[in-house]
Amino acid sequence: MDSDKIDLGTRCTIVKAEELHAQMENLIQSGNDVEIHASNIEQIDTSALQLLLSFHQALQADNRKLSWPNPSEHLVATAKLLGIDRQIGISGQ
């Protein structure tokens, strides 16, 4: 199966949420697995993490995979702090 990609850049906050949501909606329609590139994340807020959680759940419901090649330490630490690292698929990174 092919993989589509999302690059979160360095900041993923509510300011970017609408754009990120639209991108995720398009990728849900694609039928492909998805890679989220988040190695440069320096700032992420709960609105972005909620979107990522919903996106991961939508992909799982369609038997598709979400992968995180080399997520930033900040992203992993923030997800763990909020207790959603496993739910978004980055535990053990």
Secondary structure, 3 states (H helix, E strand, C coil): CCEEEEECCCEECHHHHHHHHHHHHHHHHHCCEEEEECCCCCEECHHHHHHHHHHHHHHHHCCCCEECCCCCHHHHHHHHHHCCCCCCCCCCC
